[in-house]
């Protein structure tokens, strides 16, 4: 019988009640994704493994490999936990892939079954493969082909590929966040990382209207839709705040050098208000230390002072190359980025904005009134499986 073998990682370290709760949410997320594709499936849950049977194991494996909390996935042959039956299945799988001149290795694990060791199991199956396929050799360090065998109390399993999953914790186990989503590279990656840590994320985008590049809004929607594919079968909300009124005040009332810090303080102030009203525990940003003028340590401290909830910055110590690599992996990197500029950015933004100067500028700007008005300018959208609709 062919089925899908799913491995989970950190969940194994939790206490028994917490592990049961987390696995229940992981199964909910798997079911939602499989149902969204119309795939018939049946779950078996065992210690360290989830088995999924269905009519299309390949499709099930592909979907499961994008579920947070999953370490890796394999399409596996299932047998009785018996060395002879495992050897028969291993030979069947090996003959499909091994050719003369290739090297191979057998990786065996045994748990909850007596009578043979993992080393004996690997050696016996390796010898049988050598006899069955002429012209091959064993290479345990860097083989051309690997054959994995598991003998456990709930069955024997043979597979020859492992599809890496995102790992982390099941989405929905760690509370709710409001993520400030822009058209740039960083903020979608920050959202993905916190989704990977189990957080239920809602996005908030500040639409600057004519003060932003013409491709900004389309890019934000695309990023949001892409991130929704990582929680297939479930909706991902996007709040868009029409912030043109703020940028008009910002560009007409205060010194240009303070604009970037004041803009970010407006975002975290308004985001805190909106997030708290919705019962969210924290704000999430894509800030990266020293990347732009508003992200110096002094400016970040001044910006954080405007928040009334916790501010999380998962990218704070990343190199830009590492952020780009992740953006490519999660498919939010745009090779051609278009017009994503901000027309309000001054030629010489402050890199060390003290709180006293900023508070004085906010009095002139009328910052608190602008923040209080923010919830009246919000539109809601929802994306599911890559499709966007206005709520």
GILINTA-V822913 format. One record per residue. N is the residue number from 1. RES is the residue in one letter. SS is DSSP state (a for helix, b for strand, c for the rest). PSI is psi in degrees with one decimal (NA if undefined). Layout:
BEGIN
N:RES:SS:PSI + N:RES:SS:PSI
END
This chain:
BEGIN
1:X:c:133.2 + 2:X:b:132.1 + 3:X:b:-178.4 + 4:X:b:129.5 + 5:X:b:117.9 + 6:X:b:131.8 + 7:X:b:135.5 + 8:X:b:153.6 + 9:X:c:-86.9 + 10:X:a:-29.7 + 11:X:a:-30.1 + 12:X:a:-23.4 + 13:X:a:-8.9 + 14:X:c:161.6 + 15:X:c:161.5 + 16:X:a:-47.6 + 17:X:a:-41.4 + 18:X:a:-41.4 + 19:X:a:-43.4 + 20:X:a:-42.5 + 21:X:a:-46.6 + 22:X:a:-40.7 + 23:X:a:-35.8 + 24:X:a:-41.1 + 25:X:a:-38.3 + 26:X:a:-43.4 + 27:X:a:-39.0 + 28:X:a:-43.8 + 29:X:a:-39.8 + 30:X:a:-45.4 + 31:X:a:-43.6 + 32:X:a:-42.8 + 33:X:a:-41.3 + 34:X:a:-38.6 + 35:X:a:-37.0 + 36:X:a:-27.7 + 37:X:c:2.0 + 38:X:c:31.2 + 39:X:c:123.0 + 40:X:c:139.7 + 41:X:c:155.1 + 42:X:b:132.8 + 43:X:b:144.1 + 44:X:b:132.7 + 45:X:b:125.8 + 46:X:b:169.7 + 47:X:c:113.9 + 48:X:c:-5.2 + 49:X:b:144.2 + 50:X:b:128.6 + 51:X:b:136.0 + 52:X:b:117.4 + 53:X:b:145.5 + 54:X:c:174.5 + 55:X:c:-21.4 + 56:X:c:77.5 + 57:X:a:-35.6 + 58:X:a:-45.4 + 59:X:a:-39.4 + 60:X:a:-43.9 + 61:X:a:-41.5 + 62:X:a:-42.8 + 63:X:a:-43.8 + 64:X:a:-27.4 + 65:X:c:-5.1 + 66:X:c:17.5 + 67:X:c:125.8 + 68:X:c:136.0 + 69:X:c:-17.3 + 70:X:b:126.6 + 71:X:b:-51.7 + 72:X:b:169.0 + 73:X:b:142.6 + 74:X:b:141.1 + 75:X:b:118.7 + 76:X:b:148.2 + 77:X:b:132.2 + 78:X:b:134.0 + 79:X:b:-178.0 + 80:X:c:152.5 + 81:X:c:65.2 + 82:X:c:131.1 + 83:X:a:-39.1 + 84:X:a:-42.7 + 85:X:a:-38.4 + 86:X:a:-40.0 + 87:X:a:-41.2 + 88:X:a:-46.0 + 89:X:a:-37.6 + 90:X:a:-41.1 + 91:X:a:-41.4 + 92:X:a:-44.4 + 93:X:a:-40.1 + 94:X:a:-39.5 + 95:X:a:-25.2 + 96:X:a:-25.0 + 97:X:a:-30.7 + 98:X:c:135.5 + 99:X:c:155.7 + 100:X:c:138.8 + 101:X:c:-12.5 + 102:X:c:157.4 + 103:X:b:156.5 + 104:X:b:166.2 + 105:X:b:146.9 + 106:X:b:124.7 + 107:X:b:113.9 + 108:X:b:144.5 + 109:X:b:144.3 + 110:X:b:135.9 + 111:X:b:127.6 + 112:X:c:12.3 + 113:X:c:130.6 + 114:X:c:164.4 + 115:X:c:-21.1 + 116:X:c:153.0 + 117:X:c:167.3 + 118:X:a:-40.2 + 119:X:a:-41.9 + 120:X:a:-38.6 + 121:X:a:-45.8 + 122:X:a:-42.4 + 123:X:a:-43.7 + 124:X:a:-43.2 + 125:X:a:-38.2 + 126:X:a:-41.9 + 127:X:a:-40.1 + 128:X:a:-39.0 + 129:X:a:-41.5 + 130:X:a:-41.2 + 131:X:a:-32.4 + 132:X:a:-26.7 + 133:X:c:107.0 + 134:X:c:152.7 + 135:X:c:18.2 + 136:X:c:164.4 + 137:X:b:159.7 + 138:X:b:135.4 + 139:X:c:104.5 + 140:X:c:-11.3 + 141:X:c:-53.5 + 142:X:c:69.8 + 143:X:c:157.6 + 144:X:c:-26.9 + 145:X:b:135.1 + 146:X:b:137.5 + 147:X:b:122.5 + 148:X:b:134.5 + 149:X:b:130.5 + 150:X:b:131.1 + 151:X:b:109.3 + 152:X:b:166.5 + 153:X:c:-18.2 + 154:X:c:11.4 + 155:X:b:168.1 + 156:X:b:147.6 + 157:X:b:137.0 + 158:X:b:128.9 + 159:X:b:161.3 + 160:X:c:16.9 + 161:X:c:150.4 + 162:X:c:116.6 + 163:X:b:119.9 + 164:X:b:135.5 + 165:X:c:177.9 + 166:X:c:-19.7 + 167:X:c:-154.2 + 168:X:c:-150.8 + 169:X:c:153.8 + 170:X:c:135.1 + 171:X:c:131.4 + 172:X:c:2.2 + 173:X:c:-10.7 + 174:X:c:25.1 + 175:X:c:-176.3 + 176:X:b:140.2 + 177:X:b:151.2 + 178:X:b:116.5 + 179:X:b:127.3 + 180:X:b:107.4 + 181:X:c:126.8 + 182:X:c:-174.0 + 183:X:c:1.9 + 184:X:c:-174.5 + 185:X:c:-34.2 + 186:X:a:-49.0 + 187:X:a:-37.2 + 188:X:a:-35.0 + 189:X:a:-41.5 + 190:X:a:-42.6 + 191:X:a:-46.4 + 192:X:a:-41.6 + 193:X:a:-38.7 + 194:X:a:-28.9 + 195:X:a:-39.1 + 196:X:a:-29.4 + 197:X:c:10.3 + 198:X:c:6.1 + 199:X:c:141.1 + 200:X:b:107.8 + 201:X:b:135.3 + 202:X:b:136.0 + 203:X:b:146.5 + 204:X:b:121.3 + 205:X:b:135.4 + 206:X:b:107.9 + 207:X:b:111.5 + 208:X:c:2.8 + 209:X:a:-128.9 + 210:X:a:-10.5 + 211:X:a:-4.3 + 212:X:b:160.1 + 213:X:c:156.0 + 214:X:c:-16.6 + 215:X:c:3.0 + 216:X:a:-52.6 + 217:X:a:-44.3 + 218:X:a:-40.2 + 219:X:a:-41.0 + 220:X:a:-46.7 + 221:X:a:-40.4 + 222:X:a:-44.5 + 223:X:a:-44.7 + 224:X:a:-44.5 + 225:X:a:-39.9 + 226:X:a:-43.7 + 227:X:a:-28.7 + 228:X:a:-23.9 + 229:X:a:-14.7 + 230:X:a:-7.3 + 231:X:a:52.1 + 232:X:c:135.4 + 233:X:c:-6.7 + 234:X:c:149.6 + 235:X:c:148.9 + 236:X:b:119.3 + 237:X:b:145.0 + 238:X:b:123.8 + 239:X:b:129.7 + 240:X:b:117.7 + 241:X:b:116.9 + 242:X:b:97.2 + 243:X:c:15.4 + 244:X:a:-37.4 + 245:X:a:-36.3 + 246:X:a:-44.8 + 247:X:a:-31.0 + 248:X:a:-42.4 + 249:X:a:-42.7 + 250:X:a:-43.2 + 251:X:a:-5.6 + 252:X:a:-13.4 + 253:X:a:-21.6 + 254:X:c:166.5 + 255:X:c:137.5 + 256:X:a:-35.3 + 257:X:a:-22.2 + 258:X:a:-5.0 + 259:X:a:-46.9 + 260:X:a:-43.1 + 261:X:a:-41.7 + 262:X:a:-39.1 + 263:X:a:-46.6 + 264:X:a:-35.5 + 265:X:a:-35.9 + 266:X:a:-42.8 + 267:X:a:-46.1 + 268:X:a:-29.9 + 269:X:a:-50.0 + 270:X:a:-39.8 + 271:X:a:-39.0 + 272:X:a:-44.9 + 273:X:a:-47.4 + 274:X:a:-42.3 + 275:X:a:-43.4 + 276:X:a:-39.5 + 277:X:a:-28.1 + 278:X:c:4.5 + 279:X:c:25.8 + 280:X:c:147.9 + 281:X:c:-19.2 + 282:X:b:163.8 + 283:X:b:150.4 + 284:X:b:131.8 + 285:X:c:163.4 + 286:X:c:22.7 + 287:X:c:142.5 + 288:X:c:121.3 + 289:X:c:122.9 + 290:X:c:5.3 + 291:X:c:-43.7 + 292:X:c:175.7 + 293:X:a:-37.6 + 294:X:a:-4.2 + 295:X:a:20.9 + 296:X:c:161.3 + 297:X:a:-39.9 + 298:X:a:-46.8 + 299:X:a:-37.9 + 300:X:a:-38.6 + 301:X:a:-41.6 + 302:X:a:-38.8 + 303:X:a:-43.7 + 304:X:a:-29.3 + 305:X:c:-23.5 + 306:X:c:-8.6 + 307:X:c:147.2 + 308:X:c:9.2 + 309:X:c:171.1 + 310:X:b:143.6 + 311:X:b:119.4 + 312:X:b:136.4 + 313:X:c:78.7 + 314:X:c:-17.4 + 315:X:c:9.4 + 316:X:c:-35.3 + 317:X:c:10.7 + 318:X:c:146.2 + 319:X:c:151.5 + 320:X:a:-37.2 + 321:X:a:-39.0 + 322:X:a:-36.6 + 323:X:a:-43.8 + 324:X:a:-41.2 + 325:X:a:-42.8 + 326:X:a:-40.1 + 327:X:a:-39.1 + 328:X:a:-43.3 + 329:X:a:-42.5 + 330:X:a:0.4 + 331:X:c:31.9 + 332:X:c:2.6 + 333:X:c:128.0 + 334:X:c:115.8 + 335:X:c:-41.6 + 336:X:c:114.1 + 337:X:c:-15.2 + 338:X:c:-161.5 + 339:X:c:97.4 + 340:X:c:16.4 + 341:X:c:164.1 + 342:X:b:120.9 + 343:X:c:-12.8 + 344:X:c:-9.2 + 345:X:c:126.9 + 346:X:c:166.4 + 347:X:c:-33.6 + 348:X:c:76.0 + 349:X:c:148.5 + 350:X:c:136.8 + 351:X:c:-6.3 + 352:X:c:69.8 + 353:X:c:111.5 + 354:X:c:153.0 + 355:X:a:-34.1 + 356:X:a:-44.5 + 357:X:a:-39.8 + 358:X:a:-40.3 + 359:X:a:-36.5 + 360:X:a:-42.5 + 361:X:a:-35.1 + 362:X:a:-32.0 + 363:X:a:-43.7 + 364:X:a:-40.1 + 365:X:a:-27.8 + 366:X:c:44.8 + 367:X:a:-45.2 + 368:X:a:-38.7 + 369:X:a:-38.4 + 370:X:a:-40.0 + 371:X:a:-44.3 + 372:X:a:-28.2 + 373:X:a:-14.5 + 374:X:a:-45.4 + 375:X:a:-19.4 + 376:X:a:-3.7 + 377:X:a:21.7 + 378:X:b:133.0 + 379:X:b:148.7 + 380:X:b:135.2 + 381:X:b:159.3 + 382:X:b:135.8 + 383:X:b:143.1 + 384:X:b:126.0 + 385:X:c:40.4 + 386:X:c:-0.2 + 387:X:b:136.4 + 388:X:b:136.9 + 389:X:b:149.3 + 390:X:b:132.1 + 391:X:c:NA
END
